[in-house]
C-alpha cells in the first residue's frame, strides 16, 4: 500500500525528452528513488526476487512476465516490458533512461519471451529484443537498437553472431 501511495504522489514517468527539474523529470526521479530504496530494503530483509517482481507488477504497473531467473537490476521497471521465461543474468543492467546535458530522455525498453540476458550485460533505453534471443555476458546493447528474434548477440557494442534454429 505504501508503495502505491508513493508512486501515486510522484506520478508515473512517461516516454519523452524533458528538461531536468521539470514535472516529468521529478516524477521519474521520485520513482527511481522509490525503486532504489525498495531494492535496498528487500535485499536487507532477504526478500526473494519473486517478491520484488510482484511489487514491481502491482505497485509500479510494470509489464514484467514470469521470469525464470533474475539477478540483474531493472532500473526503470514501470518503463520496461519483459516477456515470460526470460533469464536476466547476474549484475546485468536494464535501463529506460539516460541524461544528456540538461535533458532527461526516457524511452521504453522491451525484452521478448524466452530470452537470456547474460551476466554484466547492459541494455540501454529504447532497445527492443525479439523473442528467443540471447545477449551474451558483458555485452552492451546501445540505445534504440532492435535485436532480431531467434539470434545471439555479443560484444561491445552488441553484434549479431548467429541465427538460432526455431
N, C-alpha and C positions, 0 to 999 in steps of 0.2 A: 504494500500500500504506500509506504514512504517513497519507494522508487517511482511509482506512478505520479505522486504529487510533485516530486522534484522535477520530473520531466514535463508535467503539465505547466509548472511555473516557468521553466526555461523555454518551453516550446520545442517542437521537433525541427531540427535543421532541414533545409531543403537544398536541392542542387542549384548551383549558380556561382557567380563571382560576386563577392561582397567586399566592401571596404572593412578593414579591421575596425573594431569598436562600433559596428553598426548593429542593429537589432538582430539580424540574421547571424552575424558572426558571434554575437553574445549568446544566442540560442545554441549554436554549435559548441561554444566554449562551456556552457553550462552542462550540456550533455556529456562532453568529454571529461569534465571534472567528475561528474557523477559516475561515469563508467570506470574511470581510473580508481576512484575510491571504492567502488563496488568490487572491482577485481582484487584490489589490495585486501579488503576486508574478507572476501571469500577465500583468498589464499591463506590468510592468517587463521581463519576458522576451519580450514581444511574441507571446504565445500567442494564436492566433486564437480567436474566440468559440466556434467549434465544439469546440475543445479544452476550454474552460471548461465548456460544457454537458455534454460527455462525462463530466467529473469529477463534476458535479452528479448525473448519472444513475447513475453507477456507485458512487461513494463515499457520496453522500447519499441514494440511493434516490429521487431526485426524479422526478416523473411529468411530464417535460417532453418534448413531441414534437419532431419535426424542425422547427425554426424557420427561416423564410426569412432574416430579418434580426433581429438583436438588438443594440442599443447601449444598452439600459437596464439597470437594476440590479434583479435578482431578490433581494430581501433575505433571504428565508426559502425557499430552493429546496426543502428537504425538506417544506415545508408548502404548496407551490404546485403546481398542476396546470395545464399549458398544452398545448393541442391542437396538432396538426400544422399547418404552413403559416401560423403566426401571425407577424406582424411586430411587434416591440417597438421603438418609436422611441427616438431619441437622448435620453439623460438622463431617461427615464421611470423611475418607481419602483413596484415591486410589493411589497407588504407582506403579512405574515400575522400581525402582532403590533402591539400598542400597549400603552403603560404608562399607567395612570391611578392616581394616588396611589401606594399601595404594592402595587398589583396589576399583574401581567403578564397580559394577555389575548391568547391565541393562538387564531386561527381560520383554517382552511384557505381559500385563495383559489383560485378556478377560472376559467380563461380557455379558451373553446372553440376549435374548429378554425377556420382561415381568418379570424382576427380581425386587426385592426390597432389597436395602441395608439400614439397619436400622441406626438410628442416632448414631453418635460416633463410628461406625464400622470402622475397619482398614483392608483394602485389600492390601496384600503385593505383591511384584513383582512376576511375573510368575504364578499367580493364574488364573485358568480357572473356571468360574462359568457357569454352564449349564442354559438353558432356564427355565423360570418359577420357579426360586429358590429364597428363602427368606433367607437373612443373618440378624440375629437379631441385635437389638440395642446393642452397646458396644462389639460386637463380634470382635475377632481378627482372621483373616484368614492367617496362616503362608505362607511363600514363597513357590512357586511351587506346591501348593495344588490344586487338582481338585475336585470341588464340583459337585455332580450329579444334573441332571435336575430334576425338579418337587420335590424338597426337601426343608426342613427347617433346617438351621444350626444356632447354638447359642453357646455362651461361649468363653472362653479364654483357649486354642485355640478352634476355632470353631469345633463343633462336630455335626454330623447329628442327629437331634431329631426325624424326621419323614419324610416319603414319602408322597407327596401330590397326590391326585387323579387328573387325567388329566381333 
